[in-house]
């Protein structure tokens, strides 16, 4: 990442029990991710939504870049302590997906409840992941259009969503993308 | 290497020890699982994992602990170095590869992802996000050369690695106190080496 390169990579071990796992570069990470998303049409839309709904952010350290939502208005981003090892595009993409996860209930996608194995519960989980994965394709596509860097596309490829990404790029319908997505996840 | 699930009492105790001071990350004994894994290069510290199954995606936190003190695996090598200095590290020809597999699994390096490959050919099929593969700490690369400097206790390992997405032959040094340096030597052409 950019400013995050400054004087970092030598954090002290965090002993659990009295800490909040807060990333020491939390504010810089948030600023850089928001700066990146703000350059993208979909990213800007998500940031506007987050601001309108008063979404709060927290950045904690962790093994790999990730996100986690807590309650209806908190997005927890996970970022390795050594930020030199982190790709800003990947972190920004995680922020975008996290905001989308919090947006889902507002657009008719109910929050899934793990462990609910009723047909409705399973359907909710499938809708949640389909929507988040298409959102990832959308953000990755906009990042690629902005800077032509393929690293983030390669990451999506490694996650097994190349076909879905190409379907999104070629303007396939939501139904066609759903078919591709469920075929790929069922094959795993 | 086999994970052992903690019973409810120990899970409750672990949650009490590692729970964050903020309420943003919560682990409830009813919806969480705690497990531990013995590592061949530590005498008293085990790897612990706490997973919350009530969130989507599931959320895990990893720690090194002696059952009393927990060090959070934050993606840097700081907790590993802390344990190495505090509790000692058993590095030998038998444990150096498990140590490196563990190290690369838990430390996010500026060079990018590094994985010891079972063979150069594995580069074509390996899934970076396959946690089970990443956690095969006993996986031994082929070909491999392990040399020990008996004066310093430093090991030098030459092995195929996936280095930021490319198959490379690398020379990896592991000092007696567990510091790791990875030097890529040459690109490997899968199946032709």
Interface residues (C-beta under 8 A of the other chain):
Chain A: X9 X10 X11 X12 X13 X14 X15 X16 X17 X18 X19 X20 X21 X22 X58 X60 X61 X62 X63 X64 X68 X69 X70 X74 X76 X79 X80 X81 X82 X84 X85 X86 X112 X113 X114 X115 X125 X128 X129 X154 X158 X159 X160
Chain B: X17 X18 X20 X21 X22 X24 X25 X26 X31 X53 X54 X55 X56 X57 X58 X59 X61 X62 X63 X69 X70 X71 X72 X73 X74 X75 X76 X78 X79 X81 X82 X106 X107 X108 X109 X110 X111 X112 X127 X128 X129 X165
